């Protein structure tokens, strides 16, 4: 099984440890992982800004980089979701169809493709899970509270395999953190207040660590935590599953 590792821009630039943890985790689970050195942005920032046509060449380059892999895996639901759901706007070739149909968020790849049932890892802390909007409402990695459907969460299912980890219960299980890509630039005051509210919910319920599958959301909340000097740590899901310590 040849797996292409997709590392989004902000992970590459600000949180490389998340990319490394993802690589190590996939290799531990028996995957033959490749990293296309020519990969660039998937085009989501331009798409979110209303410039989807301008991102076409970026999307075509992405396809060219990943078309020969059996699967493409990324540790971020928003960018993976953009490729899967928005690359229908570029010319539909066999390569584009293959990439759109074989790209996975890390959590769904572990459960739906590798079908893992246990992890030999420990993390003895109280953890709050932030479920991102793209992860829930675009990638369907969990059930959204506004839908009358049975509860499920692929990220929670994975965290429950970690020895010693205690998942806290939030008052608002899937509220937006306020990042929203370009929203945090165009509506910075609203975005900042939403981030403060999200962090406060985790704090009230005893979280020592906040985790999730979208680094963009975690980065936004970590900014709140650092500015307010709060004693809460932030780790990506991949880091915990790979055996991180704090």
C-alpha positions as CSV (number, residue, x, y, z in Angstrom):
1,X,0.0,0.0,0.0
2,X,1.6,3.2,-1.2
3,X,0.5,6.2,0.8
4,X,1.2,9.8,-0.2
5,X,1.6,12.0,2.8
6,X,-0.1,15.4,2.3
7,X,1.2,18.1,4.7
8,X,-0.7,21.4,4.4
9,X,1.1,24.8,4.4
10,X,0.6,25.8,8.0
11,X,1.7,22.4,9.3
12,X,4.9,22.6,7.2
13,X,5.6,26.2,8.3
14,X,4.5,26.3,11.9
15,X,3.8,22.7,13.2
16,X,6.2,20.4,11.5
17,X,6.0,18.0,14.5
18,X,2.5,17.2,13.4
19,X,3.7,16.1,10.0
20,X,6.5,14.0,11.6
21,X,4.0,12.3,14.0
22,X,1.7,11.5,11.1
23,X,4.5,9.9,9.2
24,X,5.8,7.9,12.1
25,X,2.3,6.7,13.0
26,X,1.5,5.5,9.5
27,X,4.9,3.7,9.3
28,X,4.3,2.0,12.6
29,X,1.0,0.7,11.2
30,X,2.7,-0.8,8.2
31,X,2.2,1.8,5.5
32,X,4.8,2.5,2.8
33,X,4.7,6.3,3.0
34,X,6.0,8.7,0.3
35,X,6.3,12.5,0.6
36,X,6.2,14.3,-2.8
37,X,8.8,17.1,-2.4
38,X,7.1,19.3,-5.0
39,X,3.7,19.5,-3.2
40,X,2.4,22.9,-2.5
41,X,-0.8,24.5,-1.1
42,X,-4.0,22.6,-2.1
43,X,-5.6,25.9,-3.0
44,X,-8.1,26.2,-0.1
45,X,-7.2,29.8,0.9
46,X,-7.9,31.1,-2.6
47,X,-11.1,29.0,-2.8
48,X,-12.3,30.3,0.6
49,X,-11.6,33.9,-0.6
50,X,-13.9,33.5,-3.6
51,X,-11.0,32.9,-6.1
52,X,-11.6,29.3,-6.9
53,X,-10.9,29.7,-10.6
54,X,-7.5,31.2,-9.7
55,X,-6.6,28.1,-7.7
56,X,-7.1,25.7,-10.6
57,X,-3.4,25.5,-11.5
58,X,-2.6,24.8,-7.8
59,X,-5.1,22.0,-7.8
60,X,-3.7,20.5,-11.0
61,X,-0.2,20.5,-9.5
62,X,-1.6,18.8,-6.4
63,X,-3.1,16.1,-8.6
64,X,0.1,15.6,-10.5
65,X,2.1,15.1,-7.3
66,X,-0.3,12.6,-5.8
67,X,-1.9,10.7,-8.7
68,X,0.4,7.6,-8.5
69,X,-0.3,6.8,-4.8
70,X,-2.9,4.2,-3.7
71,X,-4.0,6.6,-1.0
72,X,-3.4,10.2,0.0
73,X,-3.5,10.9,3.8
74,X,-3.4,14.3,5.5
75,X,-3.6,15.3,9.2
76,X,-6.2,18.0,8.5
77,X,-9.9,17.7,7.6
78,X,-10.3,21.1,6.1
79,X,-7.6,20.7,3.4
80,X,-8.5,17.1,2.7
81,X,-12.1,18.1,2.4
82,X,-11.2,20.9,-0.1
83,X,-9.5,18.4,-2.4
84,X,-12.3,15.9,-2.1
85,X,-15.2,18.3,-2.4
86,X,-13.9,21.2,-4.5
87,X,-11.6,19.7,-7.1
88,X,-14.8,19.0,-9.1
89,X,-14.3,22.6,-10.4
90,X,-11.2,21.7,-12.4
91,X,-11.1,19.5,-15.5
92,X,-12.2,16.0,-14.5
93,X,-9.5,13.5,-15.7
94,X,-8.8,10.0,-14.5
95,X,-6.0,11.4,-12.3
96,X,-8.3,14.0,-10.7
97,X,-11.0,11.4,-10.0
98,X,-8.4,9.0,-8.5
99,X,-7.1,11.7,-6.1
100,X,-10.5,12.9,-5.1
101,X,-11.6,9.3,-4.4
102,X,-8.5,8.2,-2.5
103,X,-7.7,11.1,-0.2
104,X,-8.4,10.7,3.5
105,X,-8.2,12.6,6.7
106,X,-5.9,10.7,9.0
107,X,-8.6,9.6,11.4
108,X,-10.9,8.1,8.8
109,X,-7.9,6.4,7.1
110,X,-6.9,4.7,10.3
111,X,-10.5,3.5,11.0
112,X,-12.0,3.0,7.5
113,X,-9.0,1.8,5.5
114,X,-6.5,0.3,8.0
115,X,-9.4,-0.7,10.3
116,X,-7.3,-0.5,13.5
117,X,-9.0,-1.6,16.7
118,X,-6.3,-0.9,19.3
119,X,-3.2,1.3,19.8
120,X,-0.2,0.5,22.1
121,X,0.1,4.0,23.5
122,X,-0.6,5.9,26.7
123,X,-1.5,9.5,27.5
124,X,-2.6,9.9,31.1
125,X,-4.3,13.3,30.9
126,X,-7.7,14.8,30.8
127,X,-8.3,15.7,27.1
128,X,-10.9,17.9,25.4
129,X,-11.7,17.0,21.8
130,X,-12.3,19.9,19.4
131,X,-14.3,18.7,16.4
132,X,-13.8,21.1,13.6
133,X,-16.6,22.3,11.3
134,X,-15.0,21.0,8.2
135,X,-14.3,17.6,9.9
136,X,-18.0,17.3,10.9
137,X,-20.0,19.0,8.2
138,X,-17.8,18.4,5.1
139,X,-15.9,15.2,5.9
140,X,-18.5,13.6,8.2
141,X,-15.9,12.5,10.7
142,X,-18.6,12.7,13.4
143,X,-22.2,13.5,13.9
144,X,-23.3,17.2,14.1
145,X,-25.5,18.3,17.0
146,X,-28.0,20.0,14.7
147,X,-28.8,16.7,13.0
148,X,-31.2,14.1,14.5
149,X,-28.8,11.2,14.0
150,X,-27.1,8.7,16.4
151,X,-23.9,10.1,17.9
152,X,-20.5,9.0,16.5
153,X,-17.0,10.5,16.3
154,X,-14.1,8.9,14.6
155,X,-11.6,11.0,16.4
156,X,-13.2,10.2,19.8
157,X,-13.2,6.5,18.8
158,X,-9.4,6.7,18.3
159,X,-8.8,8.6,21.5
160,X,-10.7,5.9,23.4
161,X,-8.0,3.4,22.3
162,X,-5.3,5.4,24.2
163,X,-4.4,4.0,27.6
164,X,-5.0,6.4,30.5
165,X,-6.6,9.1,28.5
166,X,-9.7,10.6,30.0
167,X,-12.0,12.4,27.6
168,X,-13.8,15.3,29.2
169,X,-17.4,16.3,28.2
170,X,-17.9,19.7,26.8
171,X,-21.0,21.8,27.1
172,X,-21.0,22.6,23.4
173,X,-19.6,19.5,21.7
174,X,-19.1,20.9,18.2
175,X,-19.2,24.7,18.4
176,X,-16.9,26.5,16.0
177,X,-13.7,27.9,17.4
178,X,-13.9,31.0,15.2
179,X,-10.9,30.4,13.0
180,X,-12.7,29.8,9.7
181,X,-9.8,30.4,7.4
182,X,-10.1,33.9,6.0
183,X,-12.9,34.6,8.5
184,X,-10.3,35.2,11.3
185,X,-8.9,38.0,9.1
186,X,-12.0,39.6,7.9
187,X,-13.9,39.4,11.2
188,X,-11.0,39.3,13.7
189,X,-12.9,40.5,16.8
190,X,-15.7,38.0,16.4
191,X,-13.2,35.2,15.6
192,X,-11.1,36.0,18.7
193,X,-14.2,36.0,21.0
194,X,-15.3,32.6,19.6
195,X,-11.8,31.3,20.3
196,X,-12.0,32.5,23.9
197,X,-15.4,30.8,24.3
198,X,-14.1,27.5,23.0
199,X,-11.1,27.5,25.2
200,X,-13.2,28.5,28.2
201,X,-15.5,25.5,27.7
202,X,-12.5,23.1,27.8
203,X,-11.2,24.9,30.9
204,X,-14.4,24.7,32.8
205,X,-14.6,21.0,32.3
206,X,-11.1,20.3,33.4
207,X,-9.1,19.7,30.2
208,X,-5.4,19.6,30.6
209,X,-4.9,19.1,26.9
210,X,-7.0,20.2,23.9
211,X,-6.7,18.0,20.8
212,X,-8.4,17.8,17.4
213,X,-7.7,16.9,13.8
214,X,-7.4,20.4,12.2
215,X,-4.2,22.3,13.1
216,X,-5.8,25.5,11.9
217,X,-8.4,25.3,14.7
218,X,-5.8,24.2,17.2
219,X,-3.5,27.1,16.2
220,X,-6.3,29.6,16.7
221,X,-7.1,28.2,20.2
222,X,-3.4,28.0,21.1
223,X,-3.1,31.7,20.3
224,X,-5.8,32.4,22.9
225,X,-4.1,30.2,25.4
226,X,-0.7,31.8,25.0
227,X,-2.0,35.4,25.1
228,X,-3.9,34.7,28.2
229,X,-1.2,32.5,29.8
230,X,-3.5,29.6,30.4
231,X,-2.1,26.3,31.8
232,X,-3.6,24.2,28.9
233,X,-1.6,22.3,26.3
234,X,-2.6,21.8,22.7
235,X,-1.6,18.7,20.7
236,X,-2.8,17.4,17.4
237,X,-4.6,14.0,17.4
238,X,-1.6,12.5,15.5
239,X,0.8,13.5,18.2
240,X,-1.2,11.7,20.9
241,X,-1.8,8.6,18.8
242,X,1.9,8.5,18.1
243,X,2.9,8.5,21.8
244,X,3.5,12.2,22.6
245,X,4.2,13.4,26.1
246,X,3.7,16.8,27.7
